[in-house]
């Protein structure tokens, strides 16, 4: 199929941007915000962070919608949001829906 595997060089975290971005968010929003006295404390709070990250927290790659909000949209709206947010991280899907409404979605695509 023409697929080529590229391996990340050991000690080169900049070659895996998505994982490094998540690691940064995890550290900033969970690990640096809490004082853990044992690994058990981190294990107890981790599922809560996971739930907030996957259901409530806005993601810039999804037009600053939460993944849950994004999945509730129809596929046409999802495609438009992904296209626009990939071109500009300053794109806010909520503002688009508020200002133009869904009737204008067909004109944009």
PyMOL commands that set and color helices and strands:
alter all, ss='L'
color gray80, all
select helices_A, chain A and resi 13-15+17-31+39-55+60-62+67-71+75-87+93-100+102-108
alter helices_A, ss='H'
color red, helices_A
deselect
rebuild
show_as cartoon
